[in-house]
Amino acid sequence: MRTKQIRPLLIAAVLLMLGAMPSVAQSAFSIIERDRSFTAGNYGVYPDKYLPTQTQAPKGYQPFYISHYGRHGSRYLNDMKGYKEPYKTLQQADSLGKLTEVGKMALREMKAYIDNAEGRWGDLTDLGTAQQCAIAHRMLQNYPMVFRNGAFVDARSTIVTRCVLSMGAFVLQLIKERPKLQVSMSNSYSDMWYMNHQSKALRDSASNAHAQKAINRFIAKRWRDHRLGSLFFNDSAYVQQHVDLLWTIYYLIKASLIQQNSQEGLELNPLLSVFTNEELYVFWQVENAWSYLHSGFCTRNGGMLPYTQLNLLEKMISEADSIVASKQHGASLRFGHETVLLPLVCLMGVNGYDLQTGNLDELEPKGWWANQVYPMAGNLQIVFYRKNAADKDPLIKVLLNEKEATLPLSSDLAPYYRWSDFRSFYLKRIAAGRLALGIKR
């Protein structure tokens, strides 16, 4: 569970209110009106129903290498805490006759959630396995030249079981369709310095005083008298004395949203149905702001959180250099976590996610939407193209969740970019990041 340093006001409190609609175009709200699962953020199911047709490569260029980082597939809740805390609160209130009919329904739902997840905390679900198989299948379909005879696949994962199993599902699908692939797989502590590097100092900086002030102001603009306490409990005095209402509501919404990863959809979820679209929209806004504070270039807390992934980006470049210099073709696959994928995308500035601002109100209208980056099985792919094996300055294309993406580079061939331009730009960005962190190399 994430730190509570700024969460009580940052997330849970906001769930007790009806959100005021800002004056900007309500594109996110409009999506929520059509599809409430959009609210799920990092609990979202991989969005692969409507993948656009990709732009044809410039004449004479063929794909030969893919560099990938992907989040594990759909999972159960990480641990019991997210269910136990609201369940115990509701159970105690029920024993004293303090629950409304909606509160009693919520208690039954929480018990069902616990029973469904018991013994499976953090495990990959069947849906998570299917997501990885489907992504692997489409990768083969879209880039058959990468996986032609003699191709290698170097697959690595973090040491977390759901990541290992995600890697296994992906690779087994590749082998099923291309039995002659030369495959290696690894999950080792020795790779964690780039596969899942985290910095306690940077993580702590995400919730400094300046960041807290910014998020408090962000929430204050959206404050309305709440209704949710009386929706679940029939005694306001009891709630005031005995219920941590902020966290109870937070956990109830999060618990309902993750169910889509292990059960069929959200449209039949009775707990989620008691929350209005406006409440879910506010939840989405604040979750998005929290993700920016903890993964983006937010100037309120120093703007350095994406630098946690300097090692990963440098490793991806160095491995690509080796392939470009050789006559090999194949793929480097890496399986990890959203806490790596989102700051990596921000570090690279994919689709403008390197936005630097201290104004959290700018995030939504400028398209900084975290849930578009890190759903379950979210992934970044860099696809390399060359004219022939002697071509040492290939073209590259970046895919975010299998959709063509933009980079902060000039190109007359977009969405294709020259590898030499990519390499030069990002090695300078890596060096600047290390300088900002005071790291000598």
Disulfide bonds with the S-S distance in Angstrom:
none
